[in-house]
Amino acid sequence: MDGPRWRLGAVEGLVVLAVLDAIFAAFAIAQAIAAAGAAGETLRAAGTTYSDYARSGFFQLLWVAGITLVLLVLFSRITALSEPASKRAFIVLAETAIALTLLIVIVASLRLSLYESAYGFTMLRLYSHIFAGWIAVVFLLLAADLGGLYRRRRWFVGATSLTALALLMVLNFANPEAVVAQFNVDRAASTGKLDPQYLAELSADAVPTLIASRSRIDAHFQQDVTAAVCAGPRQYQTPIAAFNWAEAEAAQARRQGC
């Protein structure tokens, strides 16, 4: 049998989705206003800085996206939608909820960008951006599933799993720490702001990028970056079984640039 024997009534399911849409719409509008800077006075009156506002946005995204995803998948399975009118109403309300969630994803990314413009990039902030993008892809897949794409097959869970695996593979090849190092160097070149202490905490993956691009930053930062990245070994000799490509490239970069 397709689906559970017990079914939620169409009216009850549609009412819950309508209420959810109304709540999310109010939330999305409030976040969009705040992200645009129009609510700056309200934030200051509440004793909230833009950095606090930006940092909290990603966790709000997690809650909103998680609740929406679970609810929509669950209700699509347990709601009795025997009448064409109730099916159409469910699809409209579900797609509206997905659209509002995507708006919240965009607002959360803007919040992270505000925080990064003030404090620079970190691995956590980069992964937060990537995760927000992946959530957007998942909800687009859900929108296609609820809209009737390949209706005779249950492909949503499999497609979501494949996107997660593909993302992990891309991250393995993309060298995220080098990306973070390059972002911080670019920011330092344009704003004169840099956190050498954080760059020193990055692994060997970031060393070649920092050595190659340190000439683009201010002289007083160059000394700090040089001290951080050139302190490591310049020779790399290890058994083949324990060979680490990043460590080998970092040692070579130190020999050539330090």
C-alpha positions in Angstrom: 0.0 0.0 0.0 1.3 3.5 -0.9 1.5 5.6 2.2 0.2 5.0 5.8 -3.3 3.7 6.4 -4.1 6.6 8.7 -4.4 9.8 6.9 -4.7 13.5 8.0 -7.8 15.2 6.7 -7.3 17.5 3.7 -8.8 20.5 5.6 -6.5 20.0 8.6 -3.4 19.6 6.5 -4.2 22.7 4.4 -4.9 24.8 7.5 -1.5 23.8 9.0 0.3 24.7 5.8 -1.5 28.0 5.5 -0.6 29.0 9.0 3.0 27.9 8.4 3.1 30.1 5.2 1.8 33.1 7.1 4.4 32.7 9.9 7.2 32.2 7.4 6.0 35.2 5.3 6.1 37.5 8.4 9.5 36.1 9.3 10.9 36.5 5.8 9.6 40.1 5.5 11.1 41.0 8.9 14.5 39.5 8.0 14.5 41.2 4.5 13.8 44.6 6.1 16.6 44.0 8.7 19.1 42.8 6.1 18.4 45.9 4.0 19.5 48.1 6.9 16.0 49.6 7.4 15.8 48.1 10.9 19.2 49.4 12.1 17.6 51.7 14.7 15.5 48.9 16.0 18.5 46.6 16.4 20.4 49.4 18.2 17.5 50.0 20.5 17.4 46.3 21.4 21.1 46.3 22.2 21.9 44.1 19.2 24.9 44.8 17.0 25.0 43.9 13.3 27.7 41.3 14.1 25.3 39.6 16.6 22.5 39.8 14.1 24.6 38.3 11.3 25.9 35.5 13.5 22.5 34.3 14.7 21.0 34.2 11.2 22.5 30.9 10.1 21.1 29.0 13.1 17.7 30.5 12.4 18.0 29.2 8.9 18.7 25.7 10.3 15.5 25.7 12.3 13.3 27.2 9.6 14.6 24.9 6.9 14.6 21.8 9.0 11.0 22.4 10.2 9.8 23.2 6.7 11.5 20.2 5.1 10.2 17.6 7.7 6.7 19.1 7.7 6.3 19.2 3.9 7.7 15.7 3.3 5.5 14.3 6.2 2.4 16.1 5.1 2.8 15.1 1.5 2.6 11.5 2.7 -0.1 11.5 5.4 -2.6 14.1 4.1 -5.6 12.7 2.3 -5.7 14.6 -1.0 -8.3 12.6 -2.9 -10.0 15.6 -4.5 -8.2 17.6 -7.3 -9.0 20.9 -5.6 -7.3 19.8 -2.4 -4.3 18.5 -4.3 -3.9 21.9 -6.1 -4.3 23.8 -2.9 -1.7 21.6 -1.2 0.8 22.1 -4.0 0.3 25.9 -4.0 0.8 26.2 -0.2 3.7 23.8 -0.2 5.5 25.6 -3.1 4.8 28.9 -1.3 6.5 27.6 1.8 9.5 26.5 -0.2 9.8 29.9 -1.9 9.7 31.6 1.5 12.3 29.2 2.8 14.5 30.0 -0.1 14.1 33.7 0.6 15.2 33.0 4.2 18.3 31.2 2.8 19.2 34.2 0.8 18.8 36.5 3.9 20.9 34.2 6.0 23.7 34.3 3.4 23.5 38.1 3.5 23.8 38.0 7.2 27.0 35.9 6.9 28.3 38.4 4.3 27.8 41.2 6.8 29.8 39.3 9.4 32.5 38.5 6.9 32.9 42.1 5.8 33.6 43.1 9.4 35.6 40.1 10.6 36.9 38.2 7.6 36.5 34.7 6.4 36.8 31.5 8.4 36.3 27.8 7.6 33.1 27.8 9.6 31.7 30.8 7.7 32.7 29.3 4.4 31.0 26.0 5.2 28.0 27.9 6.4 27.7 29.5 2.9 28.1 26.2 1.3 25.5 24.5 3.5 23.1 27.3 2.8 23.6 26.8 -0.9 23.0 23.0 -0.5 19.8 23.7 1.4 18.6 25.8 -1.5 19.3 23.0 -3.9 17.4 20.5 -1.6 14.4 22.7 -1.5 14.4 23.2 -5.3 14.4 19.4 -5.6 11.6 19.2 -3.2 9.7 21.8 -5.2 10.1 19.7 -8.3 9.0 16.6 -6.5 5.9 18.1 -5.0 5.2 19.7 -8.4 4.9 16.3 -10.0 8.2 15.7 -11.7 8.6 11.9 -12.2 5.4 11.4 -10.1 5.6 7.6 -10.4 9.0 7.4 -8.8 10.1 8.4 -5.3 13.4 10.0 -6.2 13.7 13.0 -3.8 15.7 11.2 -1.0 18.0 9.6 -3.6 18.6 12.9 -5.4 19.2 14.7 -2.1 21.8 12.1 -1.1 23.6 12.3 -4.4 23.9 16.1 -4.1 25.4 15.7 -0.7 27.9 13.2 -1.9 28.8 15.4 -4.9 29.3 18.3 -2.6 31.6 16.3 -0.4 33.7 15.3 -3.4 33.9 18.8 -4.7 35.1 20.0 -1.3 37.8 17.4 -1.3 39.2 18.7 -4.6 38.6 22.4 -4.0 40.9 22.9 -1.0 38.6 25.0 1.2 41.5 26.3 3.4 43.2 27.7 0.4 39.9 29.4 -0.6 39.6 31.0 2.8 43.2 32.2 2.7 42.6 33.7 -0.7 39.4 35.4 0.4 41.1 37.0 3.4 44.0 38.2 1.3 41.6 39.7 -1.2 39.7 41.4 1.6 43.0 42.7 3.1 44.1 44.1 -0.3 40.8 46.1 -0.6 40.1 47.0 3.1 43.5 46.8 4.9 42.0 44.5 7.4 43.5 41.1 8.2 43.6 38.6 11.1 47.1 37.0 10.8 46.5 35.0 14.0 43.6 33.1 12.3 45.6 32.5 9.1 48.4 31.0 11.3 45.8 28.4 12.5 45.1 27.1 9.0 46.7 23.9 8.0 49.4 23.2 5.3 46.6 23.4 2.7 46.7 27.2 2.9 50.5 27.7 3.0 51.2 27.9 -0.8 48.3 30.4 -1.3 49.5 32.6 1.5 53.1 32.6 0.4 52.1 33.4 -3.2 49.8 36.2 -2.4 51.3 37.9 0.6 52.8 40.6 -1.5 49.3 42.0 -2.1 48.8 43.0 1.6 50.2 45.8 3.7 53.8 45.5 4.8 53.1 45.2 8.5 50.8 42.3 7.8 53.3 40.7 5.5 55.7 40.2 8.4 53.0 38.5 10.5 51.9 36.2 7.6 55.5 35.4 6.8 56.2 34.5 10.4 53.2 32.3 10.5 53.6 30.4 7.2 57.4 30.1 7.1 57.7 28.6 10.6 57.0 25.1 9.4 59.4 22.6 7.9 61.0 23.2 4.5 61.8 19.5 3.9 59.3 16.7 3.7 60.6 13.2 3.8 58.2 10.5 4.9 57.4 6.9 3.9 55.1 6.5 0.9 52.3 5.0 3.0 52.2 8.2 5.1 52.7 10.7 2.3 50.6 13.9 2.5 50.4 15.9 -0.6 49.5 19.1 1.2 52.4 18.9 3.5 54.8 18.2 0.6 53.5 21.3 -1.3 53.7 23.4 1.8 57.3 22.4 2.3 58.1 23.2 -1.3 56.4 26.6 -1.1 58.5 27.5 2.0 61.7 26.5 0.2 60.9 28.7 -2.7 59.2 31.7 -1.0 60.7 31.9 2.5 
